[in-house]
Amino acid sequence: MQDKILYEYAVIRIFPKVEREEFINAGILIYSKQAKKLLVKTYFNAKKFAAFETELDPEQVQLNLKSFESIANADSNGGPISKMDAPSRFRWMTAVRSSCVQTSRPHPGFTEDLEKTLERLFEELVV
């Protein structure tokens, strides 16, 4: 039997109007110190986004989501944050902020397969 892997996850959210506190779930971040992995999956739902009254540029929002992917994957396009170690990148991305793209507070869990858990959470919470 495989050991359970401790992980933390956060939901990436788009806030069309931050002051209204309405949001669209747009991705999942998973970090496991034990497995030494930081995973991300994002999705921009244009139909849901268009249903909100907003002054946000949808192309800019999509770029912001892509920056989460770049940072999580330690891609040089993620800027200086992408050069940090995985725990620091996860903590930076999940820090409380007041912006149009932000994350939920991290939640803990146990799994036998991080990739399958990422897909399950993505299906349940984003799509």
OpenMM code with the backbone's topology and positions (N, CA, C; nanometers):
from openmm import Vec3, app, unit

residues = "MET GLN ASP LYS ILE LEU TYR GLU TYR ALA VAL ILE ARG ILE PHE PRO LYS VAL GLU ARG GLU GLU PHE ILE ASN ALA GLY ILE LEU ILE TYR SER LYS GLN ALA LYS LYS LEU LEU VAL LYS THR TYR PHE ASN ALA LYS LYS PHE ALA ALA PHE GLU THR GLU LEU ASP PRO GLU GLN VAL GLN LEU ASN LEU LYS SER PHE GLU SER ILE ALA ASN ALA ASP SER ASN GLY GLY PRO ILE SER LYS MET ASP ALA PRO SER ARG PHE ARG TRP MET THR ALA VAL ARG SER SER CYS VAL GLN THR SER ARG PRO HIS PRO GLY PHE THR GLU ASP LEU GLU LYS THR LEU GLU ARG LEU PHE GLU GLU LEU VAL VAL".split()
positions = [
    Vec3(0.0835, -0.1196, 0.0000),
    Vec3(0.0000, 0.0000, 0.0000),
    Vec3(0.0873, 0.1251, 0.0000),
    Vec3(0.0539, 0.2202, -0.0850),
    Vec3(0.1292, 0.3444, -0.0961),
    Vec3(0.0934, 0.4384, 0.0190),
    Vec3(0.1936, 0.5102, 0.0691),
    Vec3(0.1683, 0.6076, 0.1750),
    Vec3(0.0872, 0.7244, 0.1214),
    Vec3(0.0066, 0.7807, 0.2086),
    Vec3(-0.0703, 0.9005, 0.1727),
    Vec3(0.0237, 1.0206, 0.1688),
    Vec3(0.0013, 1.1081, 0.0728),
    Vec3(0.0823, 1.2286, 0.0553),
    Vec3(0.0038, 1.3475, 0.1111),
    Vec3(0.0660, 1.4205, 0.2016),
    Vec3(0.0055, 1.5426, 0.2546),
    Vec3(0.0223, 1.6539, 0.1513),
    Vec3(-0.0856, 1.7272, 0.1252),
    Vec3(-0.0789, 1.8378, 0.0295),
    Vec3(-0.1658, 1.9536, 0.0786),
    Vec3(-0.1455, 2.0671, 0.0156),
    Vec3(-0.2309, 2.1841, 0.0356),
    Vec3(-0.2805, 2.2265, -0.1019),
    Vec3(-0.4035, 2.2759, -0.1066),
    Vec3(-0.4528, 2.3279, -0.2333),
    Vec3(-0.5247, 2.4598, -0.2101),
    Vec3(-0.5291, 2.5391, -0.3149),
    Vec3(-0.6026, 2.6651, -0.3142),
    Vec3(-0.6724, 2.6787, -0.4491),
    Vec3(-0.7880, 2.7440, -0.4463),
    Vec3(-0.8645, 2.7693, -0.5677),
    Vec3(-0.8256, 2.9078, -0.6197),
    Vec3(-0.7896, 2.9160, -0.7466),
    Vec3(-0.7611, 3.0449, -0.8107),
    Vec3(-0.8946, 3.1033, -0.8551),
    Vec3(-0.9162, 3.2301, -0.8213),
    Vec3(-1.0454, 3.2935, -0.8478),
    Vec3(-1.0297, 3.4258, -0.9224),
    Vec3(-1.1256, 3.4525, -1.0099),
    Vec3(-1.1346, 3.5811, -1.0791),
    Vec3(-1.2457, 3.6608, -1.0103),
    Vec3(-1.2153, 3.7835, -0.9725),
    Vec3(-1.3130, 3.8735, -0.9124),
    Vec3(-1.3432, 3.9853, -1.0123),
    Vec3(-1.4543, 3.9736, -1.0873),
    Vec3(-1.4863, 4.0764, -1.1862),
    Vec3(-1.4971, 4.2164, -1.1252),
    Vec3(-1.5512, 4.2250, -1.0046),
    Vec3(-1.5535, 4.3493, -0.9262),
    Vec3(-1.5165, 4.3110, -0.7837),
    Vec3(-1.3936, 4.3403, -0.7457),
    Vec3(-1.3421, 4.2972, -0.6159),
    Vec3(-1.4335, 4.3410, -0.5025),
    Vec3(-1.4846, 4.4627, -0.5101),
    Vec3(-1.5661, 4.5167, -0.4015),
    Vec3(-1.6980, 4.4414, -0.3818),
    Vec3(-1.7449, 4.3701, -0.4831),
    Vec3(-1.8699, 4.2932, -0.4713),
    Vec3(-1.8476, 4.1535, -0.4146),
    Vec3(-1.7223, 4.1105, -0.4095),
    Vec3(-1.6845, 3.9790, -0.3572),
    Vec3(-1.7497, 3.8627, -0.4320),
    Vec3(-1.7874, 3.8846, -0.5572),
    Vec3(-1.8356, 3.7767, -0.6439),
    Vec3(-1.7148, 3.7261, -0.7212),
    Vec3(-1.7102, 3.5958, -0.7419),
    Vec3(-1.5939, 3.5420, -0.8111),
    Vec3(-1.6302, 3.4228, -0.8968),
    Vec3(-1.5373, 3.3918, -0.9876),
    Vec3(-1.5457, 3.2759, -1.0761),
    Vec3(-1.4234, 3.1897, -1.0452),
    Vec3(-1.4439, 3.0642, -1.0123),
    Vec3(-1.3304, 2.9747, -0.9915),
    Vec3(-1.2621, 2.9504, -1.1260),
    Vec3(-1.1291, 2.9684, -1.1267),
    Vec3(-1.0564, 2.9627, -1.2535),
    Vec3(-0.9330, 2.8733, -1.2505),
    Vec3(-0.9115, 2.8029, -1.1403),
    Vec3(-0.7950, 2.7149, -1.1379),
    Vec3(-0.7716, 2.6549, -1.0013),
    Vec3(-0.6749, 2.5633, -0.9979),
    Vec3(-0.6357, 2.4947, -0.8752),
    Vec3(-0.4833, 2.4961, -0.8655),
    Vec3(-0.4334, 2.5257, -0.7453),
    Vec3(-0.2916, 2.5126, -0.7117),
    Vec3(-0.2797, 2.4012, -0.6086),
    Vec3(-0.1870, 2.3110, -0.6264),
    Vec3(-0.1601, 2.2068, -0.5270),
    Vec3(-0.0105, 2.2086, -0.4966),
    Vec3(0.0202, 2.2065, -0.3665),
    Vec3(0.1601, 2.2000, -0.3243),
    Vec3(0.1769, 2.0872, -0.2230),
    Vec3(0.2817, 2.0092, -0.2398),
    Vec3(0.3170, 1.9057, -0.1430),
    Vec3(0.4655, 1.9147, -0.1132),
    Vec3(0.4969, 1.9483, 0.0104),
    Vec3(0.6368, 1.9501, 0.0537),
    Vec3(0.6933, 1.8083, 0.0479),
    Vec3(0.6136, 1.7121, 0.0949),
    Vec3(0.6537, 1.5719, 0.0997),
    Vec3(0.6905, 1.5188, -0.0392),
    Vec3(0.6083, 1.5495, -0.1396),
    Vec3(0.6317, 1.5022, -0.2765),
    Vec3(0.7203, 1.5974, -0.3567),
    Vec3(0.7500, 1.7138, -0.2994),
    Vec3(0.8311, 1.8157, -0.3671),
    Vec3(0.7705, 1.8543, -0.5010),
    Vec3(0.6375, 1.8820, -0.4984),
    Vec3(0.5671, 1.9188, -0.6216),
    Vec3(0.4789, 2.0404, -0.5989),
    Vec3(0.4727, 2.1238, -0.7012),
    Vec3(0.3805, 2.2363, -0.7085),
    Vec3(0.3107, 2.2240, -0.8434),
    Vec3(0.1807, 2.1987, -0.8406),
    Vec3(0.1024, 2.1767, -0.9624),
    Vec3(-0.0022, 2.2863, -0.9770),
    Vec3(-0.0385, 2.3153, -1.1004),
    Vec3(-0.1407, 2.4163, -1.1273),
    Vec3(-0.2184, 2.3778, -1.2523),
    Vec3(-0.3457, 2.4151, -1.2522),
    Vec3(-0.4279, 2.4006, -1.3724),
    Vec3(-0.5272, 2.5157, -1.3712),
    Vec3(-0.5340, 2.5892, -1.4818),
    Vec3(-0.6254, 2.7035, -1.4903),
    Vec3(-0.7198, 2.6890, -1.6085),
    Vec3(-0.8298, 2.7642, -1.6006),
    Vec3(-0.9285, 2.7651, -1.7083),
    Vec3(-1.0032, 2.8974, -1.7040),
    Vec3(-1.0038, 2.9684, -1.8152),
    Vec3(-1.0791, 3.0932, -1.8260),
    Vec3(-1.2115, 3.0634, -1.8953),
    Vec3(-1.3203, 3.0749, -1.8203),
    Vec3(-1.4537, 3.0495, -1.8746),
    Vec3(-1.5101, 3.1825, -1.9264),
    Vec3(-1.4963, 3.2048, -2.0559),
    Vec3(-1.5378, 3.3314, -2.1172),
    Vec3(-1.6875, 3.3565, -2.1011),
    Vec3(-1.7668, 3.2517, -2.1059),
    Vec3(-1.9124, 3.2665, -2.0930),
    Vec3(-1.9494, 3.3157, -1.9527),
    Vec3(-1.8912, 3.2554, -1.8501),
    Vec3(-1.9179, 3.3005, -1.7129),
    Vec3(-1.8669, 3.4432, -1.6927),
    Vec3(-1.7473, 3.4702, -1.7446),
    Vec3(-1.6878, 3.6028, -1.7290),
    Vec3(-1.7775, 3.7100, -1.7915),
    Vec3(-1.8314, 3.6815, -1.9076),
    Vec3(-1.9167, 3.7784, -1.9785),
    Vec3(-2.0482, 3.8035, -1.9050),
    Vec3(-2.0882, 3.7119, -1.8171),
    Vec3(-2.2137, 3.7282, -1.7431),
    Vec3(-2.2030, 3.8342, -1.6326),
    Vec3(-2.0812, 3.8739, -1.5979),
    Vec3(-2.0599, 3.9739, -1.4930),
    Vec3(-2.0387, 4.1118, -1.5544),
    Vec3(-2.0873, 4.2126, -1.4846),
    Vec3(-2.0559, 4.3502, -1.5235),
    Vec3(-1.9164, 4.3792, -1.4695),
    Vec3(-1.8242, 4.4127, -1.5588),
    Vec3(-1.6859, 4.4354, -1.5178),
    Vec3(-1.6160, 4.5291, -1.6150),
    Vec3(-1.5152, 4.5951, -1.5655),
    Vec3(-1.4306, 4.6788, -1.6500),
    Vec3(-1.3001, 4.6067, -1.6832),
    Vec3(-1.2865, 4.4842, -1.6356),
    Vec3(-1.1642, 4.4084, -1.6604),
    Vec3(-1.1537, 4.3672, -1.8064),
    Vec3(-1.0316, 4.3697, -1.8560),
    Vec3(-1.0022, 4.3238, -1.9915),
    Vec3(-0.9840, 4.1722, -1.9858),
    Vec3(-1.0681, 4.0951, -2.0566),
    Vec3(-1.0564, 3.9491, -2.0492),
    Vec3(-0.9187, 3.8964, -2.0910),
    Vec3(-0.8541, 3.9627, -2.1850),
    Vec3(-0.7203, 3.9196, -2.2269),
    Vec3(-0.6190, 3.9378, -2.1138),
    Vec3(-0.6312, 4.0479, -2.0384),
    Vec3(-0.5408, 4.0717, -1.9260),
    Vec3(-0.5644, 3.9699, -1.8149),
    Vec3(-0.6899, 3.9366, -1.7906),
    Vec3(-0.7222, 3.8356, -1.6895),
    Vec3(-0.6600, 3.7016, -1.7293),
    Vec3(-0.6694, 3.6664, -1.8568),
    Vec3(-0.6100, 3.5406, -1.9034),
    Vec3(-0.4577, 3.5427, -1.8878),
    Vec3(-0.3960, 3.6573, -1.9104),
    Vec3(-0.2513, 3.6703, -1.8882),
    Vec3(-0.2175, 3.6522, -1.7405),
    Vec3(-0.3024, 3.7063, -1.6535),
    Vec3(-0.2812, 3.6895, -1.5093),
    Vec3(-0.2890, 3.5422, -1.4705),
    Vec3(-0.3842, 3.4697, -1.5283),
    Vec3(-0.3940, 3.3258, -1.5011),
    Vec3(-0.2699, 3.2531, -1.5516),
    Vec3(-0.2220, 3.2918, -1.6692),
    Vec3(-0.1007, 3.2299, -1.7246),
    Vec3(0.0199, 3.2573, -1.6347),
    Vec3(0.0210, 3.3721, -1.5674),
    Vec3(0.1334, 3.4017, -1.4778),
    Vec3(0.1348, 3.3049, -1.3592),
    Vec3(0.0173, 3.2617, -1.3131),
    Vec3(0.0131, 3.1594, -1.2083),
    Vec3(0.0809, 3.0317, -1.2581),
    Vec3(0.0532, 2.9955, -1.3823),
    Vec3(0.1142, 2.8757, -1.4399),
    Vec3(0.2655, 2.8927, -1.4521),
    Vec3(0.3097, 3.0087, -1.4992),
    Vec3(0.4534, 3.0335, -1.5154),
    Vec3(0.5259, 3.0286, -1.3815),
    Vec3(0.4672, 3.0909, -1.2810),
    Vec3(0.5294, 3.0922, -1.1482),
    Vec3(0.5328, 2.9511, -1.0897),
    Vec3(0.4202, 2.8809, -1.0948),
    Vec3(0.4146, 2.7453, -1.0386),
    Vec3(0.5141, 2.6528, -1.1070),
    Vec3(0.5320, 2.6689, -1.2383),
    Vec3(0.6218, 2.5823, -1.3147),
    Vec3(0.7671, 2.6311, -1.3175),
    Vec3(0.7964, 2.7357, -1.2395),
    Vec3(0.9315, 2.7938, -1.2330),
    Vec3(0.9817, 2.8357, -1.3708),
    Vec3(0.8908, 2.8814, -1.4538),
    Vec3(0.9212, 2.9292, -1.5887),
    Vec3(0.9785, 3.0705, -1.5785),
    Vec3(1.0793, 3.1001, -1.6566),
    Vec3(1.1421, 3.2327, -1.6520),
    Vec3(1.0438, 3.3447, -1.6878),
    Vec3(0.9355, 3.3129, -1.7601),
    Vec3(0.8342, 3.4135, -1.7923),
    Vec3(0.7557, 3.4568, -1.6684),
    Vec3(0.7732, 3.3868, -1.5576),
    Vec3(0.7049, 3.4202, -1.4330),
    Vec3(0.7746, 3.5283, -1.3529),
    Vec3(0.8841, 3.5807, -1.4053),
    Vec3(0.9556, 3.6874, -1.3363),
    Vec3(1.0336, 3.6384, -1.2151),
    Vec3(1.0708, 3.7308, -1.1259),
    Vec3(1.1566, 3.6947, -1.0127),
    Vec3(1.0922, 3.5945, -0.9162),
    Vec3(0.9605, 3.5953, -0.9047),
    Vec3(0.8931, 3.5025, -0.8137),
    Vec3(0.9156, 3.3588, -0.8596),
    Vec3(0.9210, 3.3361, -0.9901),
    Vec3(0.9381, 3.1992, -1.0424),
    Vec3(1.0754, 3.1410, -1.0095),
    Vec3(1.1688, 3.2254, -0.9657),
    Vec3(1.3027, 3.1783, -0.9297),
    Vec3(1.3091, 3.1294, -0.7851),
    Vec3(1.2032, 3.1555, -0.7075),
    Vec3(1.2009, 3.1121, -0.5674),
    Vec3(1.1807, 2.9607, -0.5600),
    Vec3(1.2056, 2.9023, -0.4424),
    Vec3(1.1783, 2.7599, -0.4257),
    Vec3(1.0270, 2.7371, -0.4230),
    Vec3(0.9862, 2.6119, -0.4422),
    Vec3(0.8431, 2.5789, -0.4535),
    Vec3(0.7601, 2.6246, -0.3336),
    Vec3(0.8050, 2.6023, -0.2096),
    Vec3(0.7224, 2.6485, -0.0969),
    Vec3(0.7012, 2.7997, -0.0990),
    Vec3(0.8050, 2.8741, -0.1327),
    Vec3(0.7934, 3.0208, -0.1372),
    Vec3(0.7017, 3.0650, -0.2499),
    Vec3(0.7072, 2.9976, -0.3652),
    Vec3(0.6178, 3.0322, -0.4763),
    Vec3(0.4723, 3.0068, -0.4369),
    Vec3(0.4464, 2.8915, -0.3736),
    Vec3(0.3098, 2.8601, -0.3311),
    Vec3(0.2602, 2.9637, -0.2305),
    Vec3(0.3420, 2.9969, -0.1309),
    Vec3(0.3017, 3.0953, -0.0287),
    Vec3(0.2788, 3.2323, -0.0920),
    Vec3(0.3625, 3.2702, -0.1884),
    Vec3(0.3451, 3.4003, -0.2536),
    Vec3(0.2130, 3.4031, -0.3309),
    Vec3(0.1841, 3.2945, -0.4052),
    Vec3(0.0616, 3.2919, -0.4856),
    Vec3(-0.0644, 3.2866, -0.3989),
    Vec3(-0.0545, 3.2279, -0.2798),
    Vec3(-0.1729, 3.2154, -0.1946),
    Vec3(-0.1805, 3.3241, -0.0875),
    Vec3(-0.0918, 3.4212, -0.0923),
    Vec3(-0.0978, 3.5315, 0.0037),
    Vec3(-0.2276, 3.6106, -0.0166),
    Vec3(-0.2845, 3.6580, 0.0937),
    Vec3(-0.4078, 3.7354, 0.0864),
    Vec3(-0.3804, 3.8653, 0.0113),
    Vec3(-0.4661, 3.8946, -0.0857),
    Vec3(-0.4520, 4.0188, -0.1626),
    Vec3(-0.5888, 4.0644, -0.2094),
    Vec3(-0.5947, 4.1879, -0.2489),
    Vec3(-0.7178, 4.2452, -0.3018),
    Vec3(-0.6926, 4.2817, -0.4473),
    Vec3(-0.7098, 4.1839, -0.5345),
    Vec3(-0.6886, 4.2065, -0.6769),
    Vec3(-0.7924, 4.1279, -0.7548),
    Vec3(-0.7936, 4.1449, -0.8857),
    Vec3(-0.8950, 4.0787, -0.9676),
    Vec3(-0.8713, 3.9287, -0.9807),
    Vec3(-0.7485, 3.8819, -0.9594),
    Vec3(-0.7200, 3.7384, -0.9575),
    Vec3(-0.6502, 3.7089, -0.8251),
    Vec3(-0.7103, 3.6221, -0.7465),
    Vec3(-0.6548, 3.5856, -0.6169),
    Vec3(-0.6918, 3.4413, -0.5853),
    Vec3(-0.6461, 3.3913, -0.4727),
    Vec3(-0.6739, 3.2524, -0.4373),
    Vec3(-0.7539, 3.2445, -0.3074),
    Vec3(-0.8135, 3.1275, -0.2904),
    Vec3(-0.8762, 3.0973, -0.1617),
    Vec3(-0.7642, 3.0763, -0.0602),
    Vec3(-0.8004, 3.0624, 0.0642),
    Vec3(-0.7021, 3.0216, 0.1644),
    Vec3(-0.6649, 2.8758, 0.1337),
    Vec3(-0.5424, 2.8354, 0.1647),
    Vec3(-0.5042, 2.6960, 0.1403),
    Vec3(-0.5816, 2.5985, 0.2296),
    Vec3(-0.6099, 2.4822, 0.1743),
    Vec3(-0.6797, 2.3752, 0.2451),
    Vec3(-0.5905, 2.2511, 0.2412),
    Vec3(-0.5802, 2.1751, 0.3509),
    Vec3(-0.4970, 2.0553, 0.3511),
    Vec3(-0.5735, 1.9308, 0.3071),
    Vec3(-0.4993, 1.8289, 0.2707),
    Vec3(-0.5596, 1.7011, 0.2362),
    Vec3(-0.4539, 1.5936, 0.2253),
    Vec3(-0.4994, 1.4701, 0.2103),
    Vec3(-0.4117, 1.3557, 0.1877),
    Vec3(-0.4544, 1.2885, 0.0584),
    Vec3(-0.3582, 1.2382, -0.0151),
    Vec3(-0.3863, 1.1691, -0.1399),
    Vec3(-0.2792, 1.0641, -0.1672),
    Vec3(-0.3097, 0.9741, -0.2567),
    Vec3(-0.2097, 0.8786, -0.3048),
    Vec3(-0.1521, 0.9244, -0.4386),
    Vec3(-0.2210, 1.0189, -0.5053),
    Vec3(-0.1802, 1.0635, -0.6382),
    Vec3(-0.2143, 1.2118, -0.6549),
    Vec3(-0.1131, 1.2965, -0.6530),
    Vec3(-0.1349, 1.4416, -0.6624),
    Vec3(-0.1987, 1.4830, -0.7946),
    Vec3(-0.1541, 1.4230, -0.9050),
    Vec3(-0.2075, 1.4604, -1.0358),
    Vec3(-0.3562, 1.4273, -1.0465),
    Vec3(-0.3955, 1.3096, -0.9966),
    Vec3(-0.5373, 1.2726, -0.9987),
    Vec3(-0.6188, 1.3642, -0.9086),
    Vec3(-0.5611, 1.4027, -0.7960),
    Vec3(-0.6304, 1.4935, -0.7046),
    Vec3(-0.6472, 1.6311, -0.7685),
    Vec3(-0.5442, 1.6774, -0.8395),
    Vec3(-0.5552, 1.8038, -0.9126),
    Vec3(-0.6715, 1.7971, -1.0109),
    Vec3(-0.6791, 1.6909, -1.0876),
    Vec3(-0.7865, 1.6757, -1.1865),
    Vec3(-0.9245, 1.6682, -1.1194),
    Vec3(-0.9337, 1.5941, -1.0083),
    Vec3(-1.0612, 1.5815, -0.9375),
    Vec3(-1.1080, 1.7170, -0.8834),
    Vec3(-1.0164, 1.7885, -0.8171),
    Vec3(-1.0515, 1.9202, -0.7633),
    Vec3(-1.0881, 2.0173, -0.8754),
    Vec3(-1.0151, 2.0105, -0.9860),
    Vec3(-1.0437, 2.0972, -1.1010),
    Vec3(-1.1841, 2.0710, -1.1533),
    Vec3(-1.2189, 1.9434, -1.1688),
    Vec3(-1.3524, 1.9083, -1.2178),
    Vec3(-1.4623, 1.9497, -1.1199),
    Vec3(-1.4376, 1.9297, -0.9908),
    Vec3(-1.5393, 1.9613, -0.8895),
    Vec3(-1.5570, 2.1113, -0.8665),
    Vec3(-1.4458, 2.1862, -0.8720),
    Vec3(-1.4518, 2.3259, -0.8285),
    Vec3(-1.4403, 2.4295, -0.9389),
    Vec3(-1.3896, 2.3915, -1.0553),
    Vec3(-1.3650, 2.4911, -1.1598),
    Vec3(-1.4541, 2.4744, -1.2810),
    Vec3(-1.4556, 2.3578, -1.3407),
    Vec3(-1.5285, 2.3373, -1.4665),
    Vec3(-1.6773, 2.3253, -1.4436),
] * unit.nanometer
topology = app.Topology()
chain = topology.addChain("A")
for resn in residues:
    res = topology.addResidue(resn, chain)
    for name in ("N", "CA", "C"):
        topology.addAtom(name, app.Element.getBySymbol(name[0]), res)
